[in-house]
Amino acid sequence: MIHGFVVIDKPAGITSHDVVSRVRRILGTRKVGHTGTLDPFATGVLPIAVNDGTKAIPFLDEGVKCYEAVMQLGVATDTLDMTGKVLRESGFSAVSEPQLLDVFEKFTGPILQIPPMYSAIKQGGQPLYKLARLGQEVERAARPVEIHAIELLAFTSPFVSIRVTCSRGTYVRTLADDIGATLGCGAALKELRRTASGPFAIGAAHTLDSLQRAADEGSVASFSVTPYGALAHLVDIPLVDAGLAKVSCGRSPLWHETTVQAAAVAAGTEYVRLSHNGILVAVARMDERGDPFPDIVLKRVFM
């Protein structure tokens, strides 16, 4: 039985929920969830939380995501990718590499995006994609996102290969559509592959088939990222035995029940890891109302 995360290299043609269902069957446990969906046509990093890993999801730092994508110029579709219905086709032969780089620069930094109709965002309690399938289009509020970088990997007209580093909540399909509109010829995504989501990278990803083989061989534990490792961005506060005993009873530890001096924790720190011998015991919040140092307040116990 594993507790933590398995990074799946999602194949094209299935949903993120399909991946969760497959992992449940492979590992023989119902307590499985994903930290964020990928479009069915997309591939790449899909972190799957298993058992106690699901408790760590709210504390993950997946604020930065990386994608490699291929845009097709000269076309606009209803889904903003090439799986959808073509709405318009335009000439694209005049688009040059300098033009692309100039437009990329305009979309780098904080921007506003209107979520696509074919998305899981709910409006009035209904996912937008269900309304879109009924032929309905509703007004959507623009959302702030940040594009940290757009790198041109290759340009063989009409195909433009790019690498995008962006904030959570960014729709690369929308980015491609907006870039196409700015170029004046339209663009839709032909391929999309996520290469990183916070601490989870493609180099640590496994296919569903390899996960199945590992489960058959009894070596699936080697595929997992522990909750302690997944929350490595949080300050670590090791507990002494007395602190461990207290937390195991659901009580917040005092500073003398840790191996850390309170003054060593930077002001403004919100959440911390409580650990024992390199194993995550709990996530706690720093309550600045403590005197003279913040109080350690349990948020989630993992024991």
C-alpha positions in Angstrom: 0.0 0.0 0.0 1.5 3.3 -1.0 0.7 6.8 0.4 1.8 9.7 -1.8 1.8 10.6 -5.4 2.3 8.7 -8.7 3.2 10.9 -11.6 1.5 9.5 -14.7 2.6 10.3 -18.3 -1.0 10.7 -19.5 -1.6 9.4 -23.0 -3.7 11.2 -25.6 -7.3 10.2 -26.1 -8.4 9.6 -22.5 -9.6 11.9 -19.8 -7.9 12.6 -16.5 -10.8 10.8 -14.8 -10.1 7.8 -16.9 -6.5 7.8 -15.6 -7.8 8.0 -12.0 -10.0 5.0 -12.6 -7.2 3.0 -14.1 -4.9 3.8 -11.2 -7.6 2.7 -8.8 -7.8 -0.6 -10.5 -4.1 -1.1 -10.7 -3.4 -0.2 -7.1 -6.6 -1.7 -5.7 -7.6 1.3 -3.7 -10.5 3.8 -4.0 -8.7 6.7 -2.4 -7.2 8.2 -5.6 -7.5 11.6 -7.1 -5.7 14.0 -9.4 -4.5 17.5 -8.7 -5.7 19.1 -11.9 -7.0 17.9 -15.2 -5.4 17.6 -18.7 -7.5 17.9 -21.8 -8.3 14.5 -23.4 -6.0 15.3 -26.4 -3.2 16.4 -24.2 -0.4 14.2 -22.8 2.2 14.5 -20.1 2.5 15.1 -16.4 -0.6 14.2 -14.4 0.1 13.9 -10.7 -2.2 11.3 -9.1 -2.6 11.3 -5.3 -3.0 7.9 -3.6 -4.4 7.2 -0.1 -2.8 9.7 2.3 -1.4 11.7 -0.6 -4.9 13.0 -1.1 -4.6 14.9 2.2 -1.6 16.8 0.8 -3.3 18.2 -2.3 -4.4 21.5 -0.7 -0.8 22.2 0.4 0.9 21.5 -2.9 2.8 24.2 -4.7 1.7 23.8 -8.4 1.8 27.5 -9.1 4.1 27.1 -12.1 3.4 24.7 -15.0 5.4 24.0 -18.2 4.0 22.8 -21.5 5.3 22.0 -25.0 2.8 22.7 -27.7 2.3 22.8 -31.4 0.0 25.5 -32.8 -1.4 25.3 -36.3 -1.7 28.7 -38.0 -4.6 29.7 -40.3 -7.4 28.0 -38.5 -9.8 28.7 -35.6 -12.0 26.0 -34.0 -14.8 25.9 -31.4 -12.6 24.0 -28.9 -9.5 26.0 -29.7 -7.7 22.8 -30.7 -7.7 20.6 -33.8 -10.2 18.2 -32.3 -12.9 20.7 -32.7 -15.1 22.1 -35.4 -13.3 24.5 -37.8 -15.0 27.9 -37.6 -12.6 29.9 -39.8 -9.6 29.4 -42.1 -7.3 32.2 -43.1 -4.1 32.7 -45.0 -0.9 32.3 -42.9 1.9 32.4 -45.4 2.9 36.0 -44.5 3.6 35.1 -40.8 7.3 35.2 -40.1 9.5 34.2 -37.2 10.2 37.8 -36.1 6.4 38.4 -36.1 5.9 35.3 -33.9 8.6 36.4 -31.4 7.1 39.9 -31.3 3.6 38.5 -30.5 5.1 36.1 -27.9 6.6 39.1 -26.1 3.2 40.8 -26.0 1.7 37.8 -24.2 4.5 37.4 -21.7 3.8 38.6 -18.2 0.5 39.2 -16.4 -2.4 38.9 -18.8 -6.2 38.3 -18.8 -7.7 35.2 -20.3 -11.3 34.4 -21.1 -11.7 30.6 -20.3 -12.8 28.5 -23.3 -16.4 27.2 -23.5 -15.0 23.7 -23.7 -13.6 23.7 -20.1 -14.6 22.2 -16.8 -15.2 25.6 -15.2 -18.7 25.8 -13.7 -21.1 28.6 -14.3 -24.4 28.5 -12.6 -23.5 25.1 -11.3 -23.0 23.7 -14.8 -19.7 22.9 -16.4 -19.1 25.1 -19.4 -18.3 22.1 -21.7 -21.8 20.7 -21.2 -23.3 24.0 -22.3 -21.0 24.1 -25.3 -22.1 20.6 -26.3 -25.6 21.9 -26.3 -24.6 24.7 -28.7 -24.8 27.3 -26.0 -22.2 30.0 -25.4 -22.3 32.1 -22.3 -20.4 35.2 -21.2 -17.3 34.4 -19.2 -15.3 36.8 -17.0 -11.7 37.2 -17.9 -9.2 35.8 -15.4 -5.8 37.0 -14.5 -2.9 34.5 -15.3 0.8 35.0 -15.8 2.9 33.8 -18.7 6.4 33.5 -17.4 8.0 32.6 -20.8 7.1 31.6 -24.4 10.0 30.0 -26.2 9.9 29.2 -29.9 11.2 25.7 -30.5 10.5 25.3 -34.2 8.6 27.0 -37.0 7.7 25.2 -40.2 4.6 27.0 -41.4 1.8 26.4 -40.6 3.1 24.6 -37.5 4.7 26.5 -34.6 6.3 24.6 -31.7 6.5 26.4 -28.4 7.5 25.9 -24.8 5.3 27.8 -22.3 6.0 28.4 -18.6 2.9 29.8 -16.9 0.9 30.1 -13.8 -1.8 27.7 -12.6 -5.1 28.3 -14.3 -3.6 29.2 -17.7 -5.3 27.7 -20.8 -2.7 27.1 -23.4 -5.5 26.6 -25.9 -6.7 30.1 -25.2 -3.2 31.4 -25.4 -2.8 29.9 -28.9 -6.2 31.3 -30.0 -5.3 34.7 -28.7 -1.9 34.6 -30.5 -3.6 33.6 -33.7 -6.0 36.4 -33.4 -3.2 38.9 -32.9 -1.4 37.5 -35.9 -4.6 38.0 -37.9 -4.7 34.4 -39.2 -6.0 32.4 -36.3 -4.4 29.4 -34.6 -5.4 26.3 -32.8 -3.5 23.7 -30.8 -2.5 20.6 -32.6 -0.5 19.0 -29.8 -0.1 19.8 -26.0 2.2 18.1 -23.6 2.7 19.1 -20.0 6.3 18.6 -18.9 6.0 20.0 -15.3 3.4 20.8 -12.7 5.0 22.3 -9.6 7.4 19.7 -8.1 6.3 17.0 -10.5 8.3 16.7 -13.7 8.1 14.5 -16.8 11.4 12.8 -15.9 9.6 11.2 -12.9 6.5 10.3 -14.9 5.4 6.7 -15.7 3.0 5.2 -18.2 0.0 3.4 -17.0 1.4 0.2 -18.5 4.6 0.5 -16.6 2.6 1.2 -13.4 0.7 -2.0 -14.1 3.9 -4.0 -14.5 5.3 -2.6 -11.3 2.1 -3.5 -9.4 2.3 -7.1 -10.8 5.9 -7.3 -9.7 5.3 -5.8 -6.3 7.6 -2.8 -6.9 5.1 0.0 -7.2 6.4 1.7 -4.1 9.4 2.8 -6.1 7.2 4.8 -8.3 5.7 7.0 -5.6 6.6 10.5 -4.4 6.0 10.7 -0.6 3.9 13.4 0.9 7.0 14.7 2.6 8.8 15.0 -0.7 5.8 16.5 -2.5 5.6 19.3 0.1 9.4 20.1 0.1 8.6 23.8 -0.5 7.3 24.0 3.1 9.7 24.7 6.0 10.5 21.5 7.8 10.1 21.3 11.6 11.2 17.9 12.9 9.5 16.6 16.1 11.1 15.0 19.1 9.4 11.9 20.5 7.2 13.9 22.8 6.0 16.1 20.0 5.3 13.0 17.8 3.2 11.5 20.6 1.3 14.7 21.0 0.5 15.1 17.3 -0.5 11.5 17.0 -3.2 12.4 19.5 -4.3 15.3 17.4 -2.8 18.0 19.7 -0.5 20.8 18.5 3.1 20.6 19.6 5.0 23.2 21.5 8.3 24.6 20.2 10.3 22.7 22.8 8.8 19.5 21.4 10.6 20.1 18.1 14.2 20.3 17.1 13.8 23.9 15.7 14.1 27.2 17.5 11.0 29.3 16.9 13.1 32.3 16.0 14.7 30.4 13.1 11.4 30.2 11.3 11.1 33.3 9.0 8.4 35.8 9.8 5.4 35.5 7.5 5.7 31.7 7.1 2.2 30.3 6.7 2.4 26.6 6.6 5.1 24.1 7.7 5.8 20.4 7.6 6.0 18.6 10.9 8.2 15.5 10.4 9.8 12.6 12.3 12.8 10.7 10.9 12.1 12.1 7.4 8.4 11.1 7.4 5.6 13.7 7.2 3.6 13.7 10.3 1.4 16.7 9.8 1.0 20.1 8.1 0.6 23.0 10.5 -0.1 26.7 10.3 1.9 29.4 12.0 -0.4 31.5 14.2 1.2 34.9 14.5 -0.9 35.7 17.5 1.3 33.6 19.7 3.5 35.4 22.2 6.4 35.9 21.8 6.6 33.4 18.9 4.0 32.0 16.6 1.9 29.1 17.8 2.1 25.8 15.9 -1.5 24.9 14.9 -2.3 21.6 13.3 -4.0 21.7 10.0 -3.8 18.1 8.7 -2.4 15.0 10.4 -0.9 12.3 8.2 -0.2 9.5 10.7 
